[in-house]
Amino acid sequence: MDLLKCFEKNWQENIVLPEGTVVLAACSGGIDSLAMLDMLDMLQEVLGIRVAAAHFEHGIRGKDSLEDAEFVREFCRDRGIEFYGESADVPGEAARAGESLETAARRLRYAFLRRLAGELSKKYAMGENWEKQGRVVIATAHHRDDQAETVLMHLIRGTGLRGLGGIRCRQGDLVRPLLFAGKRELAEYCRQRRLEPRHDATNDQADCFRNKLRLELLPLLAREYNPALGDALCQLADLAQADEDYLEQQAEKLWQELAVKAGKEFGGGQAGKPLGGFGFNLSKILSQPLAMQRRLVQQAAFEVSGCRLSYVQVQAVLQLAQKGRTGTRVQLSFGLVAEISYNFLYIIKKTIPFSENHGTMNIVGEFEKIFLRVPGTICLPDGSRIIAELAGDRQQLEALLRSAADHAGNACNGGCMAVYGDWDKCNQPLAVRHRKNGDRVSIGSGHKKLKDFLIDSRIPRQQRDALWLVADGGGDGSILWLPGIRRFAEAAADEGTRKFFVLRMINEG
């Protein structure tokens, strides 16, 4: 297999950029990215592109990390390739933001690449041929093995057709020209080209979800169930991408036909009223196929908030629409509310957390809760976040609590709160919700109605329904925590605790 010819063929069929486009290749110095940079460099004239390289040094592996950066710099200097580098303290940023190393590294890396691409676009656009030379895209070295991992990872976490499509060859300002090739083929290419890529030892440690999946789960499934599992997952991605594209085109046509802008009938931005959103005539949206109903609801949420709703929340909106009772509503994530008003379904944005009555919140039914993945982070409608983490021993627990304390002092203006408990005592999953009728809390050796507890704690009546709480059993079990007020006795840690959960609420407002 001539990988260079395959690279050129794949580029011409799936990427195709205007002549003179600058391709900013993200290069770590490893097998994949070094092979990609080498191929792009060799094919510049054939593809009609210019190549530059970018390296982001994460500050995770000390001396080895610095040597990686120098290696890429020297490789580019020897080839006459423009090189751009940047360093960051990813471990420090991960602790500050309450993120995993993997998440923080990815966020900072892509922020650097996009910022650099913007700067280069301005730089090259100043020339005479700015229409050709001002375009900059970012190339990453994702390959077929990465595609298989991504699809399986999405399946495990829960996904729709969009997630089954995995990684695309071209998406916005990103291109992935190696999705046709596997890791072994890229390693063989480097050997034949006498390239000497760097090795990142952290990729050999099963200490994060993707690494565990790549090092443990995929080999197990391939060995025990399907030796061609990687190919099967990549084929699934290819089929899902084509189907997703078609359904999105149909949904866009319906959006133009059915969506109406929510206007003055919702208060025009007065205090506590929606700022705006989109609506659909109930009979028209409900007459569409279910696939289109879901996509229209998702697009409305995305247009208003820039975020996508969970499957459970989309189902809640559609159930609300089917009942069609004016004045009923469902609170959603990201400050969104779905509301029925005179034969219209509206999805709108609120300026304050949804809670206008002084009674309990059971009017919105079982969907007035947001599931909390552990470890994971959820964004609440009022702009706050709850971060859930796990610690395997007291040393890890103390480190997490110190990080939470530092975060509170440095970034949260006193709005950051943290509690911990015994994870094995929790009835999973956890969920975040408002109070409802019948809620009771465990205080010491006894129990008390949550309503009585709030009265005794002198929480103003008008504030009680806006309070968030964390409960186990999918939100219907024991109340573990009222953020900012009280950690209750359920799932308390003791000397026999083997695994700790740590919950933090961050309110940066």
Helices and strands as residue ranges (DSSP letters): H 3-14, E 21-26, H 31-42, H 44-47, E 49-57, H 62-79, E 82-87, H 90-97, H 101-124, H 130-133, E 136-139, H 144-157, H 161-164, E 170-171, E 174-175, H 183-192, G 201-204, H 209-212, I 213-217, H 218-224, H 229-258, E 260-262, G 264-266, E 274-281, H 282-286, H 290-305, H 311-323, E 329-331, E 336-340, E 344-350, G 362-367, E 369-372, E 376-379, E 385-391, H 394-411, E 416-422, G 423-425, E 430-433, E 440-443, E 446-449, H 450-456, H 461-464, E 469-471, G 473-475, E 479-482, E 486-487, E 500-506
